[in-house]
Amino acid sequence: MNRIAKLSVIAALSALSFGGVSYAASAAMNWPAEIDHTVRDFKGDHFNVVDVDTLKESSQTRMWINEATPQQISSLHAAVEGNKPLAAKLKAQNVEMNNIAGAEQAADGSLTLYVR
C-alpha cells in the first residue's frame, strides 16, 4: 500500500509541473489575434493608456506582453504609426511609440494600449 501511495504522489507532482509548463507556453500564444489590424483601423477617442507595471505579475495580459515576440511588437508599432489620428493623440499625451508593449480591444470597442 505504501508503494502505491508514493507512486500516486510522484505522478501527481509530475502532472503539476507539466501543467505549469504548458500554461507558461500558452501565454505567448495568447497575443490578441489580429490586434495590429484592430489598432490600424481604430477610430475614435475611446482608448486608455495603461502602464504594464500596474498589472499583477500573474495577470494573463502581463504574461502575454512579457512573452511577445519582437515580430509581434514591431507589427503593433507599425499598426499604431499607420493609424495617423491615433498616433497623433498618443503623441499629444506624450506616449512614446517605442514604449507600446501591447494592446487589447474591449467588447465596447474601446482600445487599451499597454506601455512600459
N, C-alpha and C positions, 0 to 999 in steps of 0.2 A: 504494500500500500504506500509506503514511504517513497518508493521509486516513482510511482505513478504521480504522486503529488509534486515531486521535484521536476519531472518531465513537463507537467502541466504549467508550472511556474516558468520554466525556461521557455516553453512555447509561447506563453502569454507575453513575456518580456521581449522576445524576438519579434512578435507581431507588432508590439507598440513601437519599437524602433523603426521598423519598415514603414509603419503608418506615418511617422513623423517625417521621414524622408520623402514620401510621396506627397505629403501636404506642402512641404517646402518647395518641391519641384513644381507643383501646380501653381504656386504664387506667380512665377514668371509668365505662365501661360494665361493668367487671368487679366492681362493687359486688355483694356476695353477694346472690343472688336471695332474696327473702323473708326477709332476716335480721331484719327487725322482727318478723315472726310467730314466728320461731325464738326470739328473745330474750324476747318476751312470754310464750311457752309454756314456756320453760326451767324445769326443776325440778331441784333437786339442789344439791350443793356443789362439783361439778367444774367450776370456772371459774378462769381466770387473768386477771390484770390486767397488761398489758404497756405500757410507755411507747413511743410511736411513735418517739421519738428513738433507741431501741435497735435499730431496724430499719435495714438497709442502705438507702442512698439509692436503689439500683437494685432494691430489693425490690418485687415486684408488689403486695404488700399495702400497702406505704407509698405507692406511686403511687396506688392507688385511694382510699386515705384522703385523700391530699392533693387529689385531684380530685373528692371527694364534693361533691355539691350541697347547698345549705342545706336543701333539702327532704328529702334522704336523711338528713342529720344530725338534723333535727328529728323525723323519723319514728322514728329509732333512739332518741332521747332519750325520746320518748313511750312506746316499747315497754319501755324499761328502767323507767320510772316506773310503767307499767302492770303490771309484774311485781313486786308488793309484797315477796315474800320475797327476790328477787334485789336489789332496791333497798335493802332493809334490810341485807343482807350487805355490799353495796358501801359503804353509809354507815358501817358498822362498821369498814371498812378505810380510812375517810377518803377515799373516792373521791368527788369532786365530779361530779355528773351532767353539768354543762356541759362537763367536760373529756373526756367519752367521745367518741371520734372515729371509732370503727369497731368491728365485731365479726365474728367468724368462728366457725363450729361445726366441730369436728374430727369425723373419722369415728367416734370412740368416743363421741360425744355431748357431750363437754365443750365449754365455751364460752370463747373468748378475747375479752376486751374490750380495746380499744386506747385509751389516754388520752394527752392532750397535757399 
